[in-house]
Amino acid sequence: MATPSLVFAVHRQEPELIAPAKPTPHEYKLLSDIDDQEGLRFQIPVIQFYQYSPSMQGKDPARVIREALAQTLVFYYPFAGRLREGPQRKLMVDCTGEGVMFVEADADVTLEQFGDALQPPFPCLEDLLHDVPGSAGVLNCPLLLIQVTRLRCGGFIFALRLNHTVSDAAGLTQFMSAVGEMARGWLAPSIPPVWERHLLGARDPPRVTCKHREYEEVQGTIVPFDEMAHRSFFFGPAELLALRKLVPLHLRKCSRFELLTACLWRCRTIAIQANLEEEVRIICIVNSRSKFNPPLPSGYYGNAFAFPVAVAKAGKLRQNPLGYALELVKQAKADVTEEYMKSLADLMVIRGRPHFTAVRSYLVSDVTRAGFGDVDFGWGKAVYGGPAKGGVGAIPGVASFLIPSKNKKGEDGIVLPITLPPPAMEIFVKELDGMLKEKPTGIESQSVFISSSL
């Protein structure tokens, strides 16, 4: 983990707009009815760390990426436009070709100084991804802000902020990979981008055919984000095995996402000391691309996920073993089908594009397979690639990510950044530690199946 006290100077040049390298169509493109819901109307930060590469000696990463960006925007020209809002809060991209915001910078620090295991929260993040004044609005602002910061060691940091209404993690990594391909000399992206947002549009007439408890109206308050403590937790082979031994044999083939989400839900519920009779919620992000028949086109870069929710009384979560929470998480994930997505799009139109319920809720998103770390601008794969911090969202503080990582031993695992009020964080740490040291459940003479699935 990076030293929390690490402080360094970052010298930024004036921000500039990078427009497509060639003329592009000036048109309006509607977002889907999944894209423009209230819960996606925010900016999401991503950060990538790259080592010095002798093969790129003499090449400036800022210049290489700036030029590749302009070429990529010819294919992804909606990113160079601006978001407008029409009747019934419908969002659309005005393809103006104005460009994305770009910042070039130098930092008086080496990659080594960030520590062995790169994971959020990162020191000086606000300097590595500068919030250019007037650029952070959802409407009428650049849809992407990118900062490339050269490091003293010859490595660099690529940081990006995305207007989430335009793309999800899969769509964003598709775009970033295309920039990487152009930086490495390609003439066109290997996966042609597909807009086709009507594929996730509401039916006519719209009709809600599934249960969507994630959008129920629930009374209560949300803890202000500025009162939060930020910590990351690493789950390697040993930790995952310890958790898997706590669940009944018939559940041990669960995915890592399901297991960690159930663990987080239970520990967090205990940590926030929720009223035992109150319902608490865990929201799972489920990518629906493969749920459609036929599947969505491979180049589709819009938001294509749902927010299915598992709901339980806090007392039940506390009193029951981990398997109870795990069963509920698995069921919530299984709810997402093609019909569920169509019903969700219809709900958005009927109810005015509401935010998912944030009261007594926590959201978990798995980006272990999104491919952030694979993005290569010519300097090789990122040593860390993924979300810049936990807790981001239209309502900050209620979301976390499963991020691929390595520990100091070089073991592959998952990092989970958590945000909680400081007293609750202390309880969370103790509860998680106790769970990892707990005695196993079930018949241990039988083999334990460790899933390689996510």
KETORSE-978644 format. One line per field, with one value per residue (C-alpha): x, y, z. Coordinates in Angstrom, 1 decimal. Layout:
x <- (X:...)
y <- (Y:...)
z <- (Z:...)
// end
This chain:
x <- (0.0:1.2:2.5:-0.4:2.0:3.5:3.4:4.9:4.6:2.7:3.3:0.4:0.2:-2.9:-5.8:-6.7:-9.4:-8.5:-10.8:-11.1:-8.2:-10.7:-14.1:-16.9:-20.7:-22.5:-25.7:-27.7:-27.5:-29.9:-28.6:-30.4:-33.0:-30.5:-27.8:-29.7:-31.0:-30.3:-27.9:-25.4:-25.4:-22.0:-18.3:-16.3:-12.4:-10.0:-6.3:-3.5:0.2:2.8:6.5:9.4:10.1:13.5:11.9:10.1:13.2:12.8:9.1:6.8:3.7:1.7:2.4:1.8:-1.5:-2.7:-2.2:-3.7:-6.7:-7.4:-7.3:-9.5:-12.1:-12.7:-14.2:-15.7:-16.8:-19.8:-17.1:-16.0:-19.5:-21.6:-24.6:-28.0:-31.3:-34.6:-38.2:-38.9:-35.3:-34.1:-30.4:-28.7:-25.2:-24.8:-21.9:-20.2:-16.7:-15.5:-13.3:-12.3:-10.4:-6.7:-4.1:-0.3:1.7:5.0:5.3:8.3:8.0:8.9:6.6:8.6:7.7:4.0:4.9:4.8:1.1:-0.7:-4.3:-6.8:-6.8:-3.9:-1.9:-2.4:-5.2:-6.6:-3.3:-3.0:-6.6:-7.1:-10.7:-10.5:-12.9:-16.1:-15.5:-17.3:-21.0:-23.1:-24.6:-22.8:-19.3:-16.5:-17.6:-14.0:-11.1:-7.7:-4.5:-1.1:1.5:5.1:7.1:10.7:11.6:10.4:7.1:3.8:0.2:-2.8:-5.9:-9.3:-12.7:-15.8:-19.4:-20.9:-24.1:-22.1:-20.3:-19.9:-16.5:-16.6:-17.4:-14.7:-12.0:-13.0:-12.4:-9.1:-7.8:-8.6:-6.5:-3.7:-4.0:-3.7:-0.8:0.9:0.4:-3.0:-5.0:-8.4:-9.6:-9.7:-13.3:-15.3:-17.5:-21.3:-23.7:-27.1:-28.5:-32.0:-31.2:-31.7:-34.5:-38.0:-40.8:-43.9:-45.9:-43.6:-44.6:-42.8:-42.9:-40.3:-39.8:-37.2:-36.8:-33.6:-35.8:-38.2:-38.7:-37.2:-37.3:-34.0:-30.8:-27.5:-24.2:-22.4:-19.4:-16.9:-17.2:-15.9:-12.7:-11.2:-9.4:-8.6:-8.7:-6.8:-8.3:-5.7:-5.9:-5.6:-8.4:-10.7:-10.2:-10.9:-14.2:-15.2:-14.8:-17.4:-20.2:-22.1:-20.6:-23.4:-22.5:-18.7:-18.8:-19.9:-17.9:-15.4:-17.7:-20.7:-18.5:-16.9:-20.2:-21.9:-18.9:-18.9:-22.7:-22.6:-19.5:-20.8:-24.2:-22.6:-20.2:-22.9:-24.9:-28.1:-31.4:-32.0:-35.5:-34.5:-34.0:-30.5:-29.6:-26.6:-26.8:-24.8:-23.8:-24.6:-23.4:-26.3:-24.5:-24.6:-28.2:-29.7:-30.5:-28.7:-26.1:-25.5:-22.9:-19.3:-18.6:-21.5:-20.0:-23.1:-24.2:-25.4:-25.8:-28.5:-28.6:-30.3:-30.6:-30.6:-32.7:-32.7:-33.4:-30.1:-30.9:-31.1:-27.8:-26.1:-27.6:-27.1:-23.9:-22.3:-24.2:-27.5:-26.2:-24.5:-27.8:-29.5:-26.7:-26.8:-30.5:-30.3:-27.7:-29.9:-32.8:-31.1:-32.4:-33.2:-36.8:-35.5:-33.5:-36.4:-38.6:-35.9:-35.8:-39.6:-39.5:-37.1:-39.5:-42.6:-41.0:-38.9:-35.4:-35.1:-31.9:-31.6:-32.4:-29.3:-30.8:-29.3:-27.8:-24.3:-23.3:-20.6:-19.2:-16.8:-14.2:-11.8:-12.6:-13.1:-9.5:-8.2:-4.8:-4.5:-4.6:-1.2:-0.1:3.2:4.8:3.3:0.4:-0.4:1.0:-2.3:-5.4:-8.9:-11.1:-9.2:-11.2:-14.2:-17.3:-17.9:-21.4:-24.3:-24.7:-21.1:-20.0:-22.4:-20.3:-17.2:-15.3:-13.6:-10.3:-7.7:-4.4:-1.2:0.1:3.7:4.3:3.2:0.0:-3.0:-6.0:-8.7:-8.6:-11.8:-11.8:-14.3:-15.7:-17.3:-17.5:-14.3:-16.0:-17.8:-14.5:-12.9:-15.8:-15.7:-12.0:-12.5:-15.5:-13.7:-10.6:-12.8:-14.5:-11.2:-10.1:-13.5:-13.8:-15.1:-18.7:-19.8:-18.0:-14.3:-13.3:-14.7:-12.6:-13.1:-13.8:-12.1:-13.8:-11.7:-14.8:-15.4)
y <- (0.0:3.5:5.4:7.6:10.4:10.4:14.0:15.3:18.2:18.0:20.7:20.8:22.5:24.4:22.1:21.7:20.2:17.3:17.1:14.2:14.2:14.4:15.9:13.8:13.9:16.7:15.0:14.2:10.7:9.5:7.6:4.4:4.3:2.4:5.1:8.2:7.1:9.3:6.8:7.1:10.9:11.4:11.4:8.2:8.3:5.7:5.6:3.6:3.3:2.5:1.6:3.0:0.9:1.0:0.2:3.6:5.6:9.2:8.9:11.2:9.4:12.7:13.4:9.7:9.5:13.0:12.0:8.6:10.2:12.5:9.5:7.3:10.1:9.8:6.4:7.3:10.8:11.0:11.2:14.5:15.9:17.3:16.0:17.7:17.0:16.9:16.4:13.9:14.2:12.3:12.6:12.8:13.5:16.6:15.5:18.9:17.6:20.0:17.3:15.8:17.6:16.8:17.8:17.2:17.1:16.2:14.8:14.9:11.3:7.8:4.8:3.0:5.6:4.6:1.3:-2.4:-3.0:-0.2:0.2:2.9:5.4:6.9:9.9:13.3:11.9:15.4:16.4:13.3:13.9:17.6:18.8:21.5:24.3:24.1:20.7:18.4:19.0:16.1:18.4:20.7:19.7:17.4:13.8:12.7:14.4:12.8:13.6:12.1:12.7:11.9:10.5:11.1:7.4:7.5:5.9:7.7:7.8:7.9:9.2:9.6:10.9:9.6:10.9:7.5:8.0:7.4:4.2:1.4:-0.2:-2.6:0.2:2.5:-0.2:-0.8:2.9:3.0:-0.1:1.5:4.5:2.1:0.4:3.7:4.7:1.5:2.2:0.7:2.5:1.5:-0.1:-3.9:-3.8:-1.3:0.8:0.3:3.0:1.2:2.6:1.8:-1.9:-0.8:1.6:1.3:-0.6:1.1:1.2:0.7:-2.0:-3.1:-6.9:-7.7:-6.8:-4.0:-3.6:-1.5:1.4:1.2:4.4:3.9:6.4:7.2:9.2:8.7:9.4:12.5:11.4:13.9:12.0:8.8:6.8:5.1:1.7:-1.1:-4.8:-7.5:-10.9:-13.4:-17.2:-17.7:-15.2:-16.5:-20.1:-19.1:-17.4:-20.3:-22.7:-20.7:-21.6:-24.9:-27.4:-26.8:-23.1:-23.4:-23.3:-19.7:-17.0:-14.8:-11.8:-13.6:-14.6:-11.2:-9.4:-11.5:-11.0:-7.3:-7.0:-8.9:-7.1:-3.7:-4.3:-5.2:-2.2:0.4:-1.0:-1.1:-1.5:-5.3:-4.9:-2.6:-3.9:-3.5:-3.9:-5.0:-4.0:-6.2:-4.8:-7.4:-7.0:-8.0:-8.2:-12.0:-12.1:-11.0:-13.4:-12.6:-11.0:-7.2:-6.4:-6.8:-3.2:-1.8:0.7:2.0:1.0:-2.5:-3.5:-3.7:-3.0:-6.1:-6.0:-8.4:-7.4:-8.7:-7.6:-6.5:-8.9:-11.9:-11.0:-10.8:-13.9:-16.2:-17.6:-16.2:-18.8:-16.9:-13.7:-15.6:-17.3:-13.9:-12.4:-15.4:-15.0:-11.3:-11.9:-14.6:-12.2:-10.4:-11.6:-10.0:-9.5:-7.9:-5.4:-4.5:-4.1:-1.9:0.4:0.7:1.5:4.4:6.0:5.4:6.7:9.6:7.9:7.5:6.8:3.4:3.3:4.4:4.4:1.5:0.3:-0.6:-1.2:-3.6:-3.7:-6.3:-4.8:-7.8:-8.7:-5.2:-5.2:-1.9:-3.4:-4.7:-1.3:-0.8:2.6:1.1:0.9:-2.5:-3.3:-1.2:-2.2:-1.0:-0.2:0.5:2.7:5.5:5.3:3.6:5.4:7.3:7.7:10.1:9.7:9.4:6.8:3.9:2.0:-0.2:-2.2:-5.6:-4.7:-7.2:-6.8:-8.5:-8.4:-8.0:-11.7:-11.4:-13.4:-12.6:-11.4:-8.8:-5.4:-4.0:-0.3:0.5:3.8:4.0:6.5:6.0:4.3:1.9:1.2:0.0:-2.5:-3.6:-4.4:-6.5:-8.3:-9.2:-10.3:-12.5:-14.0:-14.8:-16.6:-18.3:-22.1:-23.7:-24.8:-28.2:-31.4:-30.6:-34.1:-33.4:-31.5:-27.7:-26.5:-23.1:-21.5:-19.8:-17.9:-14.3)
z <- (0.0:-0.8:2.2:3.3:4.2:0.7:-0.5:-3.8:-6.1:-9.4:-12.1:-14.5:-17.9:-18.9:-19.7:-23.4:-25.5:-27.7:-30.7:-33.2:-35.7:-38.7:-39.2:-37.6:-37.9:-36.1:-34.8:-31.7:-30.3:-27.7:-24.7:-23.7:-20.9:-18.8:-19.4:-18.3:-14.9:-11.9:-10.4:-13.3:-13.5:-12.0:-12.8:-12.1:-11.7:-13.0:-12.6:-14.3:-13.2:-15.8:-15.4:-17.4:-20.5:-22.2:-25.5:-25.3:-24.5:-25.8:-26.3:-24.3:-23.0:-22.9:-26.5:-27.6:-25.8:-26.9:-30.6:-30.1:-28.4:-31.3:-33.7:-31.5:-31.2:-34.9:-34.2:-30.8:-31.8:-29.3:-26.5:-28.1:-27.7:-24.9:-23.0:-23.3:-21.5:-23.4:-22.4:-19.6:-18.5:-21.6:-22.1:-25.5:-26.8:-29.0:-31.2:-31.4:-31.9:-29.2:-27.7:-24.4:-21.7:-21.5:-18.9:-19.2:-15.9:-14.2:-10.7:-8.5:-7.4:-8.6:-9.0:-6.4:-3.8:-4.1:-2.4:-3.3:-3.5:-5.4:-4.2:-3.3:-1.6:-3.6:-2.2:-3.9:-6.1:-6.6:-8.1:-10.4:-11.6:-11.4:-11.3:-14.0:-12.9:-14.8:-16.2:-13.8:-14.7:-16.1:-18.8:-21.2:-20.1:-21.5:-21.2:-20.4:-18.6:-18.9:-17.1:-18.1:-15.4:-16.1:-13.1:-12.2:-12.9:-16.5:-15.7:-15.8:-14.5:-16.7:-14.8:-16.3:-15.2:-17.1:-17.3:-16.3:-18.3:-21.5:-20.6:-18.1:-17.1:-20.1:-22.5:-21.0:-21.2:-24.8:-25.5:-23.5:-25.3:-28.6:-27.5:-26.6:-30.0:-31.8:-29.6:-30.8:-34.4:-35.3:-37.9:-36.5:-33.2:-33.2:-31.9:-33.9:-31.5:-31.6:-30.4:-30.9:-27.6:-28.7:-27.8:-24.2:-24.7:-23.2:-25.0:-26.4:-24.3:-21.4:-18.9:-15.7:-15.7:-13.0:-9.3:-8.9:-5.2:-5.8:-6.8:-3.8:-1.8:1.6:4.5:6.3:6.2:4.5:6.3:4.8:2.7:4.4:7.6:6.0:6.6:3.5:3.7:1.3:2.1:0.2:-0.3:-1.6:-1.8:2.0:2.8:0.1:1.3:4.9:3.9:1.6:4.6:6.5:4.0:3.6:1.0:-1.5:-1.7:-2.0:-5.8:-5.5:-7.3:-5.5:-6.2:-4.5:-1.5:-0.9:-1.5:1.2:3.5:3.0:3.5:6.8:8.2:7.2:8.6:12.0:11.7:11.2:14.1:12.1:14.0:14.1:12.7:9.9:6.4:4.9:1.3:-0.8:-4.5:-6.9:-10.3:-13.0:-16.6:-18.8:-22.1:-22.3:-21.0:-24.3:-27.1:-29.3:-27.0:-27.3:-30.0:-28.8:-29.6:-27.6:-25.1:-23.3:-19.8:-19.9:-16.3:-13.6:-9.9:-8.5:-4.7:-1.8:1.1:4.7:8.2:10.0:12.8:10.5:8.8:12.2:13.7:10.7:9.3:6.1:4.0:4.7:3.1:0.3:-0.7:-0.9:-3.1:-5.5:-5.9:-6.6:-9.3:-10.9:-11.2:-14.1:-17.4:-20.8:-19.6:-16.4:-18.4:-20.6:-17.5:-16.0:-19.0:-18.9:-15.2:-15.9:-18.4:-16.2:-13.0:-14.3:-14.2:-10.4:-8.4:-6.9:-3.1:-1.2:2.3:4.3:1.0:-0.2:-3.8:-5.0:-8.5:-9.8:-12.2:-12.0:-15.6:-17.0:-18.3:-17.0:-16.2:-19.8:-21.4:-23.1:-24.6:-25.7:-22.2:-21.4:-19.2:-16.1:-12.8:-11.4:-13.4:-12.2:-10.0:-8.3:-5.1:-3.5:-2.5:-5.7:-7.1:-7.6:-3.8:-2.6:0.0:-0.8:-3.4:-3.5:-6.2:-6.5:-8.1:-9.3:-7.4:-6.1:-2.5:-1.4:-1.9:-5.5:-5.0:-7.1:-5.3:-5.0:-3.3:-1.9:-1.0:1.8:3.0:6.5:9.4:11.5:14.5:12.1:10.2:13.5:14.1:10.4:10.7:13.9:12.4:9.2:11.1:13.3:10.3:8.7:11.9:12.5:12.6:9.4:8.8:7.5:6.9:6.4:5.4:2.0:-0.5:-0.7:-4.2:-4.9:-7.8:-10.4:-11.6:-10.8)
// end
